């Protein structure tokens, strides 16, 4: 995806890279780490994120091949640039032991089916609900924030064996979750993928 980068963003990345060496990371991992760190101005994410280059490569291919993107909340959806997203939170209701966020995940899954990229930056209960479904995701960006359930839901994501980007601390949120997805959106598509 061709994108014009504003000089302020270029300078911000230059300053970040002067303080954080990511050159040892493979390309997609580096892109995700740098964009997440940049979105939060928090260098600690470099040691907090858990990701796998092979999973990112498969997700990158799926994303650029048209796989749907699902966001848990409108703030995550708003942060994902130049790509349509599905967010069903407005249609969801809290009932029968489900939070609105968990119900929204069910509604979104009914809409998109398996193979989507899921971007969860707000609600641990959304991530917990996703793990109960047979969603066969291309990737789960599981970065919910908070002191109740966030760490546990991210640990459950990592234990599930699903392809994922997560972190080990309570940190997270809409901005960092959408930044992780945007890193995959902005990363160039190899020529062999463009022609296939």
C-alpha positions as CSV (number, residue, x, y, z in Angstrom):
1,X,0.0,0.0,0.0
2,X,1.5,3.3,-1.1
3,X,1.2,5.9,1.6
4,X,2.5,9.4,2.0
5,X,4.4,9.7,5.3
6,X,4.3,13.1,6.9
7,X,7.6,14.7,7.9
8,X,6.5,14.7,11.6
9,X,6.0,10.9,11.5
10,X,9.4,10.4,9.8
11,X,11.1,12.5,12.5
12,X,9.2,10.6,15.2
13,X,10.3,7.3,13.9
14,X,13.9,8.6,13.6
15,X,13.9,9.6,17.2
16,X,12.3,6.3,18.3
17,X,14.9,4.3,16.4
18,X,17.7,6.4,18.0
19,X,16.4,5.0,21.4
20,X,15.3,1.5,20.3
21,X,17.3,-0.9,18.2
22,X,14.9,-3.2,16.3
23,X,17.3,-4.1,13.5
24,X,17.7,-7.7,14.9
25,X,14.0,-8.3,14.2
26,X,12.6,-9.9,11.0
27,X,10.7,-7.5,8.8
28,X,7.1,-7.9,9.8
29,X,7.9,-8.3,13.5
30,X,10.0,-5.1,13.3
31,X,7.1,-3.3,11.5
32,X,4.6,-4.4,14.2
33,X,6.9,-3.6,17.2
34,X,7.9,-0.2,15.8
35,X,4.3,0.9,15.0
36,X,3.0,-0.3,18.4
37,X,5.9,1.5,20.2
38,X,5.3,4.6,18.1
39,X,1.5,4.6,18.7
40,X,2.0,4.6,22.5
41,X,5.3,6.4,22.8
42,X,6.2,3.5,25.0
43,X,9.5,1.7,24.4
44,X,8.5,-1.0,26.9
45,X,6.3,-2.6,24.2
46,X,9.5,-3.9,22.5
47,X,10.0,-6.3,25.4
48,X,6.3,-6.9,26.2
49,X,5.0,-8.0,22.8
50,X,4.8,-11.7,21.8
51,X,4.7,-12.4,18.1
52,X,5.9,-14.8,15.5
53,X,7.3,-13.8,12.0
54,X,5.8,-16.9,10.3
55,X,2.3,-16.1,11.6
56,X,2.7,-12.5,10.7
57,X,3.7,-13.5,7.1
58,X,0.6,-15.7,6.7
59,X,-1.6,-13.0,8.2
60,X,0.0,-10.4,5.9
61,X,-0.8,-12.6,2.9
62,X,-4.4,-13.1,4.1
63,X,-5.0,-9.4,4.7
64,X,-3.7,-8.4,1.3
65,X,-5.8,-11.2,-0.3
66,X,-9.0,-9.7,1.1
67,X,-9.5,-11.5,4.5
68,X,-12.0,-9.6,6.6
69,X,-10.9,-7.6,9.6
70,X,-13.0,-7.6,12.8
71,X,-12.5,-5.0,15.5
72,X,-13.9,-5.3,19.0
73,X,-14.8,-1.6,19.4
74,X,-15.4,1.4,17.2
75,X,-12.1,3.0,18.5
76,X,-10.1,0.1,17.1
77,X,-12.0,0.2,13.8
78,X,-11.5,4.0,13.5
79,X,-7.7,3.5,14.0
80,X,-7.4,1.0,11.1
81,X,-6.8,3.1,8.1
82,X,-7.6,2.4,4.5
83,X,-9.3,-0.9,5.2
84,X,-12.9,-1.8,5.9
85,X,-13.6,-3.4,9.2
86,X,-16.5,-5.2,10.9
87,X,-17.5,-4.1,14.4
88,X,-20.8,-5.3,15.7
89,X,-20.7,-3.7,19.2
90,X,-23.6,-1.3,18.3
91,X,-25.8,-4.3,17.6
92,X,-24.8,-6.3,20.7
93,X,-26.6,-6.6,24.0
94,X,-25.4,-7.8,27.3
95,X,-27.5,-10.9,28.3
96,X,-27.3,-14.5,29.5
97,X,-23.8,-14.0,31.1
98,X,-22.3,-12.4,28.0
99,X,-21.0,-8.8,28.0
100,X,-21.9,-6.6,25.0
101,X,-18.3,-7.1,23.7
102,X,-18.6,-10.9,23.9
103,X,-21.9,-10.8,22.1
104,X,-20.5,-8.5,19.4
105,X,-17.8,-11.1,18.8
106,X,-20.4,-13.7,18.2
107,X,-22.3,-11.5,15.9
108,X,-19.2,-10.6,13.9
109,X,-18.2,-14.3,13.6
110,X,-21.7,-15.1,12.3
111,X,-21.1,-12.4,9.7
112,X,-17.5,-13.1,8.6
113,X,-17.0,-16.8,9.3
114,X,-13.6,-18.3,9.6
115,X,-10.3,-16.9,8.3
116,X,-10.6,-13.3,9.5
117,X,-8.1,-11.1,11.2
118,X,-9.4,-10.2,14.7
119,X,-8.2,-6.9,16.3
120,X,-9.1,-6.7,20.0
121,X,-7.8,-3.7,21.9
122,X,-10.4,-3.0,24.5
123,X,-12.4,-5.8,26.0
124,X,-10.8,-8.9,27.6
125,X,-14.3,-10.5,27.4
126,X,-14.2,-10.1,23.6
127,X,-11.0,-12.0,23.4
128,X,-12.3,-14.7,25.8
129,X,-15.4,-15.2,23.7
130,X,-13.4,-15.4,20.5
131,X,-11.4,-18.3,22.0
132,X,-14.6,-20.3,22.5
133,X,-15.5,-20.1,18.8
134,X,-14.2,-22.2,15.9
135,X,-13.1,-19.0,14.2
136,X,-9.9,-20.4,12.5
137,X,-8.5,-16.9,12.4
138,X,-5.8,-15.7,10.1
139,X,-4.5,-13.7,13.1
140,X,-5.7,-12.5,16.4
141,X,-4.3,-9.2,17.6
142,X,-5.1,-9.6,21.2
143,X,-4.1,-6.4,23.1
144,X,-6.9,-5.6,25.5
145,X,-6.1,-3.2,28.2
146,X,-6.9,-3.3,31.9
147,X,-6.4,-4.6,35.4
148,X,-9.3,-7.2,35.3
149,X,-9.0,-10.0,32.8
150,X,-6.5,-8.5,30.3
151,X,-3.4,-10.4,31.3
152,X,-5.4,-13.6,31.7
153,X,-7.2,-13.3,28.4
154,X,-3.9,-12.7,26.6
155,X,-2.2,-15.6,28.3
156,X,-5.2,-17.8,27.2
157,X,-4.7,-16.5,23.6
158,X,-1.1,-17.5,23.7
159,X,-1.9,-20.9,25.2
160,X,-4.6,-21.5,22.5
161,X,-2.0,-22.0,19.7
162,X,-3.9,-19.6,17.5
163,X,-1.7,-17.2,15.3
164,X,-1.5,-14.1,17.5
165,X,0.1,-10.8,18.5
166,X,-0.3,-10.2,22.2
167,X,1.6,-8.8,25.1
168,X,2.2,-10.1,28.7
169,X,1.4,-7.0,30.7
170,X,-1.9,-5.1,31.5
171,X,-1.0,-2.6,28.8
172,X,-2.8,-2.5,25.5
173,X,-5.7,-0.5,24.1
174,X,-7.4,0.6,20.9
175,X,-4.4,2.6,19.6
176,X,-1.9,-0.1,19.9
177,X,-4.2,-2.8,18.6
178,X,-5.0,-0.8,15.5
179,X,-1.3,0.1,15.1
180,X,-0.4,-3.6,15.0
181,X,-2.9,-4.2,12.2
182,X,-1.8,-1.0,10.3
183,X,1.8,-2.3,10.4
184,X,0.6,-5.3,8.3
185,X,-1.4,-3.1,6.0
186,X,1.4,-0.7,5.3
187,X,4.1,-3.3,4.9
188,X,4.9,-3.8,1.2
189,X,3.5,-6.9,-0.6
190,X,6.3,-8.9,-2.2
191,X,6.1,-8.9,-6.0
192,X,5.5,-12.7,-6.1
193,X,2.3,-12.1,-4.0
194,X,1.2,-9.2,-6.3
195,X,1.2,-11.4,-9.4
196,X,-0.3,-14.5,-7.9
